[in-house]
Amino acid sequence: MIKRILYWALAALMLVSCANDRSKILKVYNWSSYIDESVIPEFEEWYEEQTGESIEVIYQTFDVNETMLSKIEKGHEDYDVVCPSDYIIERMLNSDLLLPLSFDDLPEGMNYIDQSRSPFIEDVFWSINPEINANLYSVAYMWGTTGILYNAKYVSDEDASTLAILTNPKYADKIFIKDAPRDVYGPVLIHLKQKELKAGEISLADLMEDSSDESIAMVEDYMKQARELVAGWEADFGKEQMTQERGYINFTWSGDAVWAIEEGAEVGVDLKYVVPTEGSTVWFDGWVIPKYAVNVKAATYFIDFMCRPDIAIRNMEETGYVSANGDISVMESQIDESYDPVDLSYFFGEDATEVCVNPVLYPDKSVMDMCVLEHDWGDKTEKLIAMWSRVKGSDTNAMTVIVISVFILGMLALGLYNKFFSKKAKRRRAARRRARNK
């Protein structure tokens, strides 16, 4: 009897051990609605084909960079792959929270990471930290710009071309601004420092390192002027306000702009997006392997699989964001002759000087020459947050209260909304793709 009990106890322990065999588990932590989830089981099959080993992906999502970072930095969570934004990649690099990437064990001819790396992406990732090449620790996933979404029925192209529009009184109570101090500070400082930029006294890169009290005060003063006209500070609801014509201007990200433009077109609302002529910022999210990862091998294969051109295209089409993949087939998948040609040589190489694509997704080289990557503020982040709190103040107007209330109610149905939007957007993009191929 005792032998039988010991036998079953040992068998149970073996089962638990197998169930927790981390060599067969890959833990991925990504933004919500930021992948074509059908590629996950495909990766599991592909991994077994390449290595002869089975793998199970445990896929989890987050909505705030700092939430993800806290779990790794303070909780030492053993995620194998995560997808932080550029400034968090910088912070993780500086805090020694990332493992270097090694592609030596990838199957011959299947290093999609290096094969698909855009020269623009490589240069920008170099600028994340001049002392540490971020390309050795991270691989870009999606990217975009920060600019002005506007209703062409009420706002002229000329007015929308500059951040001066945020203080233009004729658009009072029709302006929505991202509740994102980091994404507002950089472009506004670029706008305010035009004289010095044109005189060659400073560069765009210099401004992204400028957290001086003088510059913070300049931005604060300007944004307090804008506050008098702002209808709402938004985290995610600005695009809906634009499609419903409750707002005429939204200072936002290009990814949100694409969504709003497509949704607006379906209901007869003519929305456009432009990067301010004085310059703005560019943003990225990228794959990294955290310090406490357990399955580094599978993590490397996963990042490589995400860089395979056909997978990159599917993720781009599903999410509506722009892939950072520089393979020529990715560019070709987005060609649409209804658009005027733009110069994409900075992204896809010297043969891509005249490509007909949506300029919101892929801006012309002349636009990108006036864009720069933001940086992490490090121990000065509190100064930025304090400034932003003073800008927003306590005198929130009635429109903001209404909008926030509606947004909170909407959040209750967020799960259903995300599923609906994802399917609807995918159908829309698939229809455009079929139309292009006729």
C-alpha positions in Angstrom: 0.0 0.0 0.0 2.8 2.4 1.0 4.6 1.6 -2.2 1.5 2.3 -4.3 1.0 5.7 -2.5 4.7 6.6 -3.2 4.2 5.6 -6.8 1.2 7.8 -7.3 2.9 10.7 -5.4 6.0 10.4 -7.7 3.8 10.2 -10.8 1.9 13.4 -9.6 5.2 15.2 -9.1 6.3 14.2 -12.6 3.1 15.5 -14.1 3.4 18.8 -12.2 7.0 19.0 -13.4 6.1 18.4 -17.0 3.2 20.9 -16.7 5.6 23.5 -15.5 8.4 22.7 -17.9 9.3 26.3 -19.0 11.3 25.0 -22.0 7.9 24.1 -23.5 6.2 27.4 -22.5 6.6 30.9 -24.0 5.2 33.8 -22.0 4.4 36.8 -24.2 3.2 40.2 -22.9 1.9 42.6 -25.5 -0.5 45.6 -25.9 -4.2 44.9 -26.2 -5.5 44.4 -29.7 -2.0 44.6 -31.1 -1.6 41.3 -33.0 -3.5 39.0 -35.4 -4.0 36.3 -32.8 -4.3 33.6 -35.4 -0.5 33.8 -35.9 0.1 32.5 -32.4 -0.9 28.9 -33.1 0.9 29.1 -36.4 4.0 30.1 -34.5 3.6 27.1 -32.2 3.5 24.8 -35.3 6.4 26.6 -37.0 8.6 26.4 -33.9 8.1 22.7 -33.7 8.9 22.3 -37.4 12.1 24.2 -37.0 13.3 22.8 -33.7 11.5 19.5 -33.2 10.3 20.8 -29.9 6.7 21.6 -28.8 5.9 25.0 -27.4 2.8 26.6 -25.8 2.4 30.3 -26.0 0.8 32.0 -22.9 -0.3 35.3 -24.3 -1.2 38.2 -22.0 -1.9 41.9 -22.6 -1.4 45.2 -20.9 -2.8 48.7 -21.5 -0.1 50.9 -19.8 3.6 50.8 -20.3 4.3 51.4 -16.6 2.1 48.4 -15.6 4.2 46.1 -17.7 7.5 47.6 -16.4 6.5 47.4 -12.8 5.8 43.7 -13.1 9.2 43.1 -14.5 11.2 45.6 -12.5 9.6 45.1 -9.1 7.9 41.7 -9.5 10.6 40.0 -11.5 7.9 38.4 -13.6 9.4 35.8 -16.0 7.9 37.0 -19.2 9.9 35.8 -22.2 8.9 38.5 -24.7 7.3 41.9 -24.1 6.5 44.9 -26.4 7.3 48.2 -24.7 7.3 51.7 -26.2 10.5 53.4 -27.1 11.0 55.4 -23.9 10.4 52.3 -21.8 12.9 50.4 -23.9 15.4 53.2 -23.1 14.5 53.0 -19.4 14.9 49.2 -19.4 18.2 49.5 -21.1 19.5 52.0 -18.6 18.2 49.8 -15.7 19.9 46.7 -17.1 16.5 44.9 -17.5 17.1 43.5 -21.0 18.9 40.6 -22.4 21.0 41.0 -25.6 19.5 39.3 -28.6 21.4 36.5 -30.4 20.3 35.1 -33.7 23.0 32.6 -34.2 20.8 29.6 -33.5 18.1 30.6 -36.0 17.8 28.3 -39.0 20.0 29.2 -41.9 18.4 31.7 -44.2 15.6 32.4 -41.7 16.9 35.4 -39.8 13.9 37.6 -40.7 15.0 40.1 -38.1 18.1 41.2 -39.9 16.7 40.6 -43.4 13.7 42.9 -42.8 15.3 45.6 -40.8 14.6 49.1 -42.2 17.6 51.5 -42.4 15.4 54.1 -40.8 14.5 51.9 -37.9 18.1 50.9 -37.4 19.2 54.5 -37.2 16.4 55.6 -34.9 17.1 52.7 -32.5 20.8 53.8 -32.4 19.5 57.1 -31.1 17.7 55.6 -28.2 20.9 55.4 -26.2 24.2 56.7 -27.8 26.2 54.5 -25.4 24.2 51.3 -26.0 23.0 50.1 -29.4 19.4 49.4 -28.8 19.3 47.3 -32.0 21.2 44.6 -30.0 18.5 44.5 -27.4 15.2 45.2 -29.2 13.4 44.8 -32.5 10.9 47.3 -33.7 7.3 46.1 -34.1 5.0 49.1 -35.0 5.7 52.8 -35.4 4.0 56.1 -36.2 4.0 59.9 -35.8 2.3 62.4 -33.6 0.3 65.1 -35.5 -3.0 66.8 -36.1 -6.3 65.0 -37.1 -8.8 67.5 -38.4 -12.2 67.9 -40.0 -11.6 69.3 -43.5 -15.2 70.7 -43.5 -14.4 73.1 -40.7 -10.6 73.4 -40.7 -8.4 74.6 -43.5 -5.2 72.7 -44.5 -3.3 75.9 -43.7 -4.6 76.1 -40.2 -4.0 72.4 -39.6 -0.4 72.5 -40.8 1.0 74.0 -37.5 0.6 73.5 -33.8 -0.4 77.2 -33.6 -3.9 75.8 -34.2 -4.1 74.7 -30.6 -4.3 78.3 -29.5 -6.6 79.5 -32.4 -9.7 80.9 -30.7 -12.0 80.1 -33.7 -11.8 76.4 -32.7 -12.7 76.9 -29.1 -14.4 73.8 -27.5 -13.6 71.8 -30.7 -10.1 70.7 -29.8 -9.1 67.4 -28.2 -5.6 66.7 -27.0 -4.0 63.4 -26.0 -3.7 63.2 -22.2 -0.1 62.2 -22.7 2.4 64.7 -21.4 5.4 63.1 -23.1 3.8 63.1 -26.5 2.6 66.7 -26.2 5.8 68.2 -24.7 8.1 67.3 -27.5 6.1 68.7 -30.5 5.1 71.8 -28.6 8.7 72.5 -27.7 9.7 72.0 -31.3 7.0 74.5 -32.3 8.1 77.1 -29.7 11.8 76.8 -30.6 11.4 77.4 -34.3 13.7 80.5 -34.3 16.6 78.6 -32.7 16.0 75.5 -35.0 16.0 77.6 -38.2 19.1 79.5 -37.0 20.9 76.2 -36.5 21.5 77.0 -32.8 19.9 73.7 -31.7 18.8 70.5 -33.3 15.6 68.4 -33.0 17.7 65.8 -31.1 18.8 68.5 -28.6 15.3 69.4 -27.9 14.4 65.9 -27.0 17.0 66.1 -24.3 15.8 69.5 -23.0 14.1 69.2 -19.7 15.3 72.6 -18.4 13.1 74.7 -16.2 12.9 77.4 -18.9 11.7 75.0 -21.6 9.2 73.3 -19.2 7.8 76.8 -18.3 7.5 77.7 -22.0 5.5 74.6 -22.8 3.4 75.0 -19.7 2.5 78.6 -20.6 1.6 77.6 -24.2 -0.5 74.7 -23.1 -2.3 76.8 -20.5 -3.3 79.1 -23.4 -4.6 76.0 -25.3 -6.4 74.8 -22.2 -8.9 77.7 -22.6 -10.0 76.2 -25.9 -9.8 72.5 -25.2 -12.9 70.4 -25.2 -11.2 67.4 -23.6 -7.9 65.7 -22.7 -8.3 62.2 -24.1 -6.6 58.9 -23.7 -8.6 56.9 -26.3 -11.9 58.7 -27.0 -10.7 61.5 -29.2 -11.1 59.6 -32.4 -14.8 58.9 -31.7 -15.4 62.6 -31.0 -13.9 63.4 -34.4 -16.0 60.9 -36.3 -19.1 62.2 -34.6 -18.1 65.8 -35.4 -18.0 66.8 -31.7 -14.5 67.8 -32.3 -12.8 69.4 -35.3 -9.2 69.0 -34.2 -7.4 66.2 -32.4 -3.7 66.3 -31.5 -3.1 62.5 -31.6 -1.1 59.6 -32.9 -1.2 58.5 -36.6 -2.6 55.1 -35.6 -5.7 56.7 -34.1 -5.9 59.0 -37.1 -6.1 56.0 -39.5 -8.9 54.5 -37.5 -10.8 57.8 -37.4 -10.3 58.6 -41.1 -11.7 55.2 -42.1 -14.6 55.4 -39.7 -15.4 59.0 -40.7 -15.4 58.1 -44.4 -18.2 55.5 -43.7 -20.5 58.2 -42.3 -19.5 61.0 -44.6 -17.1 62.8 -42.3 -14.0 64.1 -44.1 -11.1 63.7 -41.7 -7.4 64.3 -42.6 -4.1 64.0 -40.7 -1.0 66.0 -41.0 2.4 66.2 -39.2 3.0 69.9 -38.2 5.3 71.6 -40.7 7.6 72.8 -37.9 8.3 69.2 -37.0 7.1 66.6 -34.5 7.9 63.3 -32.9 8.0 59.7 -34.0 7.2 56.7 -31.7 7.9 53.0 -31.7 6.9 49.8 -29.9 9.4 47.0 -30.0 10.0 43.4 -29.0 12.5 42.8 -26.2 13.6 39.8 -24.0 13.4 40.9 -20.3 16.2 40.1 -17.8 14.1 37.5 -16.0 13.0 35.6 -19.1 13.3 31.8 -18.8 12.8 30.6 -22.4 15.2 32.8 -24.3 15.4 30.4 -27.2 11.7 30.4 -27.9 11.6 34.1 -27.4 14.2 34.7 -30.1 12.2 32.4 -32.5 9.0 34.3 -31.7 10.5 37.7 -32.4 12.0 36.3 -35.6 8.6 34.9 -36.6 6.9 38.3 -36.0 9.5 39.8 -38.5 8.6 37.3 -41.2 7.1 39.6 -43.9 3.8 37.8 -44.4 3.3 37.7 -40.7 4.2 41.4 -40.4 1.6 42.2 -43.1 -1.1 40.2 -41.4 -0.4 42.0 -38.0 -0.5 45.3 -39.8 -3.7 44.6 -41.6 -5.4 43.3 -38.4 -4.4 46.1 -36.0 -4.4 49.1 -38.3 -1.0 50.2 -37.1 2.1 50.4 -39.3 4.7 47.6 -39.3 8.3 48.6 -38.7 9.3 45.8 -41.1 11.4 47.1 -44.0 11.0 44.2 -46.4 9.9 45.3 -49.9 6.9 42.9 -49.8 5.5 44.8 -46.9 5.7 48.1 -48.9 4.1 46.4 -51.9 1.2 45.2 -49.8 0.3 48.8 -49.1 0.5 50.2 -52.6 -2.6 52.1 -53.6 -2.6 54.0 -56.9 -5.3 56.4 -55.6 -2.6 58.2 -53.6 0.1 60.5 -54.9 3.6 59.0 -54.8 5.8 59.7 -51.8 9.5 59.2 -51.1 10.0 56.1 -48.9 13.7 55.7 -49.6 14.5 56.4 -46.0 12.5 53.3 -45.0 12.7 50.8 -47.8 15.9 51.8 -49.6 16.9 53.8 -52.7 14.5 52.1 -55.1 11.5 53.4 -53.1 11.6 57.1 -54.1 8.1 57.2 -55.7 5.6 54.9 -54.0 1.8 55.3 -54.0 0.8 54.6 -50.4 -1.3 56.2 -47.7 1.0 59.1 -46.4 -0.6 58.8 -43.0 0.9 55.3 -42.7 4.1 56.1 -44.5 5.0 59.9 -44.5 7.2 61.3 -47.2 10.9 61.6 -46.4 10.6 65.4 -46.3 8.2 65.0 -43.4 10.3 62.4 -41.6 13.3 64.7 -41.8 11.4 67.0 -39.4 10.5 64.2 -36.9 12.6 63.0 -34.0 12.4 60.2 -31.4 11.3 61.1 -27.9 13.5 60.1 -24.9 12.8 58.9 -21.4 13.1 61.7 -18.8 14.5 59.4 -16.2 14.5 61.0 -12.7 13.0 64.2 -14.2 9.8 62.5 -15.1 8.1 63.9 -12.0 8.8 67.4 -13.3 7.0 66.6 -16.5 4.0 65.1 -14.7 3.8 68.0 -12.3 3.8 70.5 -15.2 1.0 68.5 -17.0 -1.1 68.5 -13.8 -0.8 72.3 -13.6 -1.7 72.6 -17.3 -4.9 70.6 -17.0 -5.7 72.3 -13.7 -8.9 71.7 -11.7 -11.2 73.8 -13.8 -12.2 71.0 -16.2 -14.9 72.3 -18.5 -18.4 70.8 -18.8 -17.6 69.2 -22.2 -14.7 67.4 -20.7 -16.9 66.0 -17.9 -19.5 64.8 -20.3 -16.9 63.2 -22.6 -15.2 61.5 -19.7 -18.5 60.2 -18.4 -19.4 58.8 -21.8 -16.0 57.2 -22.1 -16.2 55.5 -18.7 -19.6 54.0 -19.7 -18.0 53.0 -23.0 -15.2 51.2 -21.1 -17.8 48.8 -19.7 -18.3 47.4 -23.2 -14.6 47.6 -24.2 -14.2 43.9 -24.7 -17.1 43.7 -27.1 -16.0 46.9 -28.8 -12.4 45.7 -29.4 -13.7 42.5 -31.0 -16.1 44.4 -33.1 -13.6 47.0 -34.2 -10.9 44.4 -35.0 -13.3 42.4 -37.2 -14.7 45.5 -38.8 -11.4 47.1 -39.5 -10.0 43.8 -40.9 -12.9 43.5 -43.3 -12.4 47.1 -44.4 -8.7 46.7 -45.1 -9.3 43.4 -46.8 -11.9 45.1 -49.1 -9.4 47.8 -49.9 -6.7 45.2 -50.7 -9.1 43.3 -53.0 -9.9 46.6 -54.8 -6.2 47.4 -55.2 -5.6 44.0 -56.8 -8.4 44.2 -59.4 
